[in-house]
Amino acid sequence: MSFEALLKKVRESKDADLPFVIYRKPDDKVVNAFIQNDKRLEYSDDFLGTGFIMAPFNENERAVLFAEENSNKFRCVISEDEYTPINESKNQVQERSESASKAQHLKLVKKGIERIQNGDFIKTVLSRSEIVAIETLDVTVVFKRLMSTYQSAFVYVWFHPEIGLWAGASPETLLKTKGDSFHTMALAGTQKYEDTVEVSWGDKESTEQQIVTDHIVDSLDSLKPMVSETYTKKAGNLLHLCTDITGRLQGNSSLKDLIGKLHPTAAVCGLPRNEVRNFILKEEGYSRSFYTGFLGELNIADAHAAAPKTTHENLIESSFFVNLRCMQLYEGHDSKAVIYVGGGITIDSDPLSEWEETVDKSLIMKRVINA
């Protein structure tokens, strides 16, 4: 199937109000899509099914499943000339504007810092949403622009008529499993990308990243994970500190158990997790919904394997990505996007700097929807 033929199927599915997801994994040339056969809303509570999962930030809410058995699957290989470049100059006036949420976010960050200073928290992650008008909304154009902008990220457009339309680009792997092996990462710290990844990091960013790494390693201690050296990872116009963490599952380990240890990570929630999560749900003033949740393939057979998945458990893969750099899209007479952005707060955080970080994180999504 050609890329344009796949995009046509996605447009037709959207017009017919059929649930779908189209996505590309990091540094990959393959585009995949699940298109559900009906408008049914299905959930996965045990992560034993097969298909594409979309889970919210609040783990007490249910994850939506596009079941493989009730969906048509499509894939295609794309070439370089099928990417859609973004006009970098168009939004120069809008991109530095300060929304009405600035004062509210500064107040929220100050509350977070006070809780850390009081010894209640080690770290928290605080976020906000921003509404941006859209001139013309075409889900396939949004997807192509995301692919071009975030070639090293997981990019997607996801739709269900009972929930809505979401799109985003995640630089962060929550969890990958294949057979009994697993891979996750600690991703924290942010600075602008300016032509090189050979940069210096301040104490605030390094401390934040170490907190996230230590928490993941401690959570997976019984699995004896291996930890890589920390390196700088590029994602769109931003850089982050990253550490890879790998290991093997034990016989009594389930995918649900592993997800429970990791989600929500300290990179999108904070520590101690339960106390910080409750603070976020109470103080942020809005529902994150699927922002800082996770999404991806659930128990899928290796597409390149010759044997059927039922004969060899090692061919079964799951790939979940934290839902960062994302937005909810609304179509109609006044089309708009709700863009979600946030940042890690430590004892060294400066509220104004944290606000500026959220502004920087929103810029690419603004260019994607109004290029």
Buried (B, 14 or more C-beta within 10 A) or exposed (E): EEBEEBBEBBBEBBEEEBBBBBBBBBEBEEBBBBBBEEEEBBEBEEBEBBBBBBBBBBBEBBBBBBBBEBBBBBEBEBEEEBBBEBEEEEBEEEBEEEBEBBEBBBEBBBBBBEBBEEEBBBBBBBBBBBBBEBEEBEBBBBBBBBBBBBBBBBBBBBBBEEBBBBBBBBBBBBBBBBBEEBBBBBBBBBBEBEEEEEEEBEEBBBBBBBBBBBBBBEBBEEBEBEBEEBEBBBBBBBBBBBBBBBBBBEEEBEBEEBBEBBBBBBBBBBBBBEBBBEBBEEBBEEEBBBBBBBBBBBBBBBEEBEEEBEEBEEBBBBBBBBBBBBBBBBBEEEBBBBBBBBBBBBEBBEBEEBBBBBBBBBBBBBBBBBB
